Amino acid sequence: MVKKLVKFVKVPKIKDDGFLCFAQNPDQIPFEIKRVYYITSPVAGLPRGKHAHKKTRQVLFCLKGKVRMVLNNGRKKSEIVLSSPEKGIMIEPKTWHEMLDMNENTVLLVLASKRYDPKDYIRNYDEFLRIARTHT
C-alpha cells in the first residue's frame, strides 16, 4: 500500500476580537511535540529546507504570507502552497522537503516530534533517494 504523500492538518479557527487557531495532541497533532520553531524574515527567493529527516515527524503552518512546499518520498513528488494559518501539512520521516517562494513577510511555524539532532538530517539528495527507495 502506497502512503499518501501530502497529509493536511486542519486546526480550529475561532473568531473573537481577531482569530485564534490552536492545535493540540492528539486531536490535530498526532505526536508529542518535542520542538517548536519558526522561520521569519526569510531572504526573498532563497530556497529553504532541502533535506529529509530519518525519524522526525513535523507539522508546518504558514502563519503569514505563503510558501510553496515541494515534497518527495523517493517515488512520488508533490507541490502545494500553504497560505492559511489554520491549514498545515504533515511531513513524515524520509520525506525530502523544500520551502520555496517565501518573501520577507513569511512566517512559517514548525512543530516537531523530536528534539534537534544533526544526525537525524539527510542533506544529500542522492543519499536520500538511496535510503527512501530501500525503506519504502
C-alpha positions as CSV (number, residue, x, y, z in Angstrom):
1,M,0.0,0.0,0.0
2,V,1.4,3.4,-1.0
3,K,1.1,6.1,1.7
4,K,-0.4,9.4,0.8
5,L,2.4,12.0,0.3
6,V,0.6,15.1,1.3
7,K,-1.4,14.9,4.6
8,F,-3.2,18.1,5.5
9,V,-3.8,19.1,9.1
10,K,-6.7,21.5,9.8
11,V,-6.9,23.3,13.1
12,P,-9.8,25.1,14.7
13,K,-10.2,28.8,13.9
14,I,-12.2,30.8,16.5
15,K,-13.4,34.3,15.8
16,D,-13.0,36.5,18.8
17,D,-11.6,40.0,18.7
18,G,-9.4,38.5,15.9
19,F,-8.9,34.9,15.1
20,L,-7.4,32.2,17.4
21,C,-6.1,29.0,15.9
22,F,-4.9,26.1,18.1
23,A,-3.5,22.7,17.8
24,Q,-3.2,20.0,20.4
25,N,-2.1,16.4,20.8
26,P,-3.6,14.1,19.8
27,D,-6.6,15.9,18.2
28,Q,-4.8,17.7,15.4
29,I,-1.1,16.8,16.1
30,P,-0.6,13.0,16.1
31,F,2.6,13.1,18.1
32,E,4.0,14.6,21.2
33,I,5.6,17.9,20.4
34,K,9.3,18.0,21.4
35,R,10.4,21.1,19.5
36,V,8.7,24.2,18.2
37,Y,10.5,26.6,15.8
38,Y,9.6,29.2,13.3
39,I,11.1,30.9,10.3
40,T,10.7,34.7,10.0
41,S,12.1,37.3,7.7
42,P,13.5,34.8,5.1
43,V,15.6,36.1,2.3
44,A,13.1,36.5,-0.6
45,G,13.5,33.8,-3.2
46,L,16.0,31.8,-1.3
47,P,15.0,28.1,-1.0
48,R,14.9,26.6,2.4
49,G,14.8,23.0,3.7
50,K,16.3,20.8,1.0
51,H,16.6,17.9,3.4
52,A,14.8,15.0,4.9
53,H,14.7,13.5,8.4
54,K,15.4,10.0,9.4
55,K,13.0,9.8,12.3
56,T,11.4,13.3,12.9
57,R,7.8,14.0,12.0
58,Q,6.8,17.6,11.5
59,V,3.7,19.7,11.0
60,L,4.2,23.0,9.2
61,F,1.9,26.0,9.2
62,C,2.3,29.2,7.3
63,L,1.1,31.8,9.7
64,K,1.7,34.8,7.4
65,G,2.4,35.1,3.7
66,K,2.8,31.9,1.7
67,V,5.2,29.1,1.0
68,R,5.3,26.6,-1.8
69,M,6.2,23.2,-0.4
70,V,7.9,20.6,-2.6
71,L,7.7,17.1,-1.1
72,N,9.3,13.9,-2.4
73,N,9.3,10.4,-0.8
74,G,11.7,8.9,-3.3
75,R,8.9,7.6,-5.5
76,K,6.3,10.4,-5.7
77,K,6.7,14.2,-5.8
78,S,4.0,16.7,-4.9
79,E,3.8,20.5,-4.6
80,I,1.3,22.5,-2.5
81,V,1.1,26.1,-1.4
82,L,0.5,26.9,2.3
83,S,-1.1,30.3,2.8
84,S,-3.6,29.9,5.6
85,P,-2.7,29.7,9.4
86,E,-5.4,27.1,10.1
87,K,-4.2,24.6,7.4
88,G,-0.9,22.8,7.7
89,I,0.8,19.8,6.4
90,M,2.4,16.7,8.0
91,I,5.9,15.8,6.8
92,E,6.7,12.2,7.6
93,P,10.2,10.9,8.1
94,K,12.2,10.2,4.9
95,T,10.3,12.9,3.0
96,W,12.5,15.4,1.2
97,H,11.1,18.8,1.6
98,E,11.9,22.2,0.2
99,M,10.3,25.5,1.0
100,L,10.1,27.9,-1.9
101,D,8.7,31.3,-2.9
102,M,8.8,32.8,0.6
103,N,9.2,36.6,0.9
104,E,10.4,38.7,3.8
105,N,7.0,38.8,5.4
106,T,6.5,35.0,5.5
107,V,6.2,33.3,8.9
108,L,6.5,29.5,9.0
109,L,5.8,27.6,12.2
110,V,7.1,24.0,12.6
111,L,6.0,21.5,15.3
112,A,8.4,18.6,15.5
113,S,8.3,15.1,17.2
114,K,12.0,15.1,18.1
115,R,14.5,17.4,19.6
116,Y,17.1,18.9,17.3
117,D,19.7,16.2,16.3
118,P,22.0,16.9,13.3
119,K,22.4,13.1,12.9
120,D,18.6,12.9,12.0
121,Y,19.1,15.0,8.9
122,I,19.6,13.7,5.4
123,R,21.1,16.7,3.4
124,N,22.4,14.9,0.4
125,Y,19.7,14.2,-2.2
126,D,21.3,11.2,-3.7
127,E,21.7,9.6,-0.3
128,F,18.1,10.5,0.4
129,L,17.0,8.6,-2.7
130,R,19.0,5.6,-1.8
131,I,17.6,5.5,1.7
132,A,14.0,6.3,0.6
133,R,13.9,3.6,-2.1
134,T,15.3,0.9,0.2
135,H,12.9,1.7,3.1
136,T,9.5,2.2,1.3
